[in-house]
Amino acid sequence: MIGKVRVIQGIRPGVVAFSLGHGHWSYGASDVTIDGQVVKADPRRAAGLHGNAAMRIDPVTRNTTLCDLFGGSAVFYDSRVKLVKV
């Protein structure tokens, strides 16, 4: 996963945060056909980064993020990452 990092004050040293509302997987960046009509793409939409790729994967199912047993949501706060300058 490659993306831009912005260092700001207000986040504890050693912590990485990402907003789920600002990333995506290029929705609308490729042409699609709906009922025989081609909806033209906007290649500018193939930008951004989605944080799901950085989340810890369930070691049993291996195709989904771990889930919080009590709340049933994804464990957004339990993934370790390593940042490397490229």
Residue, then its C-alpha position, 0 to 999 in steps of 0.5 A: m500500500i503506497g500513499k501520502v502521509r501528513v504529519i500533524q500535531g494532535i496525534r500521539p507519537g507512534v499512532v497512525a490515523f486515517s479517515l474512512g471518508h476520504g479514501h476509495w477504490s476508484y469508484g467511477a474511474s472506469d467506464v461502466t455499462i448500465d442497461g446498455q448505456v455506457v457511463k463514461a469514467d472520470p480518471r481523476r477518481a482513481a486517486g486516494l487511498h482506502g484504509n481497509a488494506a492496512m487493517r489487520i486480517d482475521p487469521v482464520t478466514r483470511n479474507t476480512t478484517l477482524c471483528d469486535l466480538f462485543g460491538g460487531s464492527a471492524v477492529f479499526y483500532d487494533s492494526r499495527v503498521k510500519l511506515v517506510k519512506v519511498 
